[in-house]
Structure formats: C-alpha cells, structure tokens
Amino acid sequence: MADGTTSAGTNTTAARTNAGATGAASCGTVTALELGLPERSVIPAAKGTLPKALFAGKGPISNTLKQHLVHAVASIHVLALLRPANAGVAAGARIREILVLGLRLNGVDAAIPTDVIEHVAAQRPGSGVLFVCVRDGHAPAAGGDAANAAAGADATVEQCALAVRRKVPGRPGHTARYAVHVSDWSDPRDLLLEITGDTMDDAWESLCSQAILGTADHADLDARLIARDRVVALRAQEAKLVRDHARAKNPAQRNEAFAKLAKVRAELKRLGA
C-alpha cells in the first residue's frame, strides 16, 4: 500500500472531495478516485452495483461458497476497469485488463471470504482482479488504554483491505496452483494505489505487491514472496526450538536443539530477517 507522499497521490484530496460530484461507483465510502486510480478507469455509480448471482458461475458451487456469497458478502461493486488506454501503459502479454471490485462485507469485524475471491477471480483468467474489501470494524483503542478500550467497545469504523489471487510459483509442466493474499485492515483514507511499470503485466504485478507487501516495487515479486513465506516458517521453527531447548531434560537434547536453532538463525540472517 503506497503512502500519501507518492506522485499518484498528488490530487487525491481533490479527488476525494469531488468523488460524489463525479458519480463514481463506490463500495462503502471507497471509490476508485479515492484510491488514486485514473479518472478514465472509473465506473459510473449507475453501473457500479452488480448482482451477486452474476458471480455464482455456470457450474455447481459448494454450499459453503454459496452461503458466503449470500450471507458474508452484502454487495459487490465494480469500481474501475483498467486497460492500456486509460492506465497509460502498453498491452501486456498475460494481463489484458485489471478489474477493481469492491466487496461490502456483512457483520462487524467480518473475515474476508477468500473462497469467494478465489471463485470470482478464477472466472477471469486473462484479467487481474483487485478486490477492495470494506467492513465495519472495531478500531484499536488509542495507546492501548484499557479504559478507552472499554468505553469504545461498541464503536465501529469503516475499514478496508485489499485481496488478490496469484499463481503460486512452481516448476513448468506442473499443475498450476493459486493462492489468495490479503492485506491488513486499514482506514480507507490511508489506502492509496499507484499504477507503475510499462505494461499491463507490470501494473498488475505492482498492484499485487501493494496488496501483499505494501510497496509498489514489483521487481522479482515471486522471489520476494517465497522469501517472505520462508521467513515466516523459520520464525515459527525458531520459536519451537527455543521452547524445546528450554524444556530439554539432558545435555544431549539441549545441544541438539541449540544446534538446530543456530542453523535456523543463520538462515534468517542470510535472508535479512
């Protein structure tokens, strides 16, 4: 997620002020203009809300997915459609367009229905789909003060998160696998996107990087995601080995745990974690 100091955010305040006047499609209070996306990519409000049945697909779907479409998702809105002509980039070899969909979620502190995102994105194999999820959630108490937390226990604020479906890096010839990546929840006013790169492929990689890693830099994104996931796994292994070392009953067990811990920490250091 880019911060408000980027070039894409130069006119963001004005865009937010004029969002209602332009009649842009919205999900909660979020519009494509507020996200910093090109004005020519914006979908008009009159065409923004889509029937959920449109995304059920032609084939049978599981009961769980059906329940999530019906109950977890309050409404679906198309906020923007990015193409070379309006994004200011050349055509891509893999991605011909990028659809920005808003999912308004039901319930306070609702979890993102990743199965819905998987299902909807899979229906558009030649397109990138960026999901902007909007919910009502409890804001953290200022300073973590217990009294403030108790006083504001029932207060909710609008929150926003990004989600994308990406192919998991793998060897050529193997069955393709996909994963849904979700950002942290944030104040919609703090969410600002950039369109970077020379092609639609670059633009999609950049938006994925912003959703997953919080940066528009999309260089070697797959390698960086693999490294990030490896760090997460190593951190969990490190915590387990620390516990094993503390609980060890004899010197041999302690030495074994310590040796494994040293290897894990060496790899973490090599990865720059």
Secondary structure, 3 states (H helix, E strand, C coil): CECCCCHHHCCHHHHHHHHHHHCECEECCEECCCCCCCHHHECEHHHCEECHHHHCCCCCCCHHHHHHHHHHEEEEEEEEEECHHHHCCECCCCCCEEEEEEEEEEEECCCCCHHHHHHHHHCCCCEEEEEEEEEEECCCCHHHCHHHHHHCCCCCEEEEEEEEEEECCCCCCCCCCEEEEECCCECHHHCECCCCCCEHHHHHHHHHHHHHCCCCCCCCHHHHHHHHHHHHHHHHHHHHHHHHHHHCCCHHHHHHHHHHHHHHHHHHHHCCC
